[in-house]
């Protein structure tokens, strides 16, 4: 038996007080290419807490199965622009939020205001306030770290999990050299060119307009506090904050019998080998159509987006 789902009021009892919050002006997104969908917003925290506005794309029939596309760092929902059309064409409801600190969502200005626990709290509150159900999660990078914590906290809302170049670390694995370099760069470099960073995580070369779209949410250094904070929040030691909470989430996954699929690319230096862990330890992963994505690096949505969208649609709503 699963524990009763917490209420939104119970989550709000944990709401943090923030030092300050910025909102990227809408005109910054005026030249973003190939992203025609109108954002929708949820304001979390009410008026008595530190309110945060979270943006999302929500397209397709309201009564259709939900495909929840969760991005990682330092990207935003723009990352899914090539996957969204095949999913909508199959009649699915597609929801793609921007994590707090990213995209069109509000951005706390101090790195100390970000933590793994707070990201999970913010997105769990967003999930309950939006009241999404019958969800297929597609989580990549931090979209899997946060998304899997959401799913294991609210399992009755999720029908299927897809982990794409992601994981749920508990601080006991050897840290890849590429991640150590990224962690140090994000913390100390005065230069943080987000569009170029995303481009480095792709096999194909992004156009100048695409790189500018990834830069768009961050018109000043103060807007980048959340993007810079993410690598330092990953548990790399057993005593790190949230390592134990991730262990508890793994306890749920070890009993997870609903489908769990992996979609990992062959050229990602960060998550190499993690697909096998899910396939071996999650009962619902047995016998699934796991995907190995070739000619793709960390941001596989950029390298193979249309194919991924079609594959994901086939898992959620198979062709007759």
Beta strands, then each sheet from edge to edge (+ up, - down):
strand 1: 21-22
strand 2: 40-44
strand 3: 52-59
strand 4: 66-70
strand 5: 93-97
strand 6: 107-108
strand 7: 135-140
strand 8: 158-164
strand 9: 259-265
strand 10: 291-293
sheet 1: 1+ 6-
sheet 2: 2+ 3- 5+ 4+ 7+ 8+ 9+ 10+
end
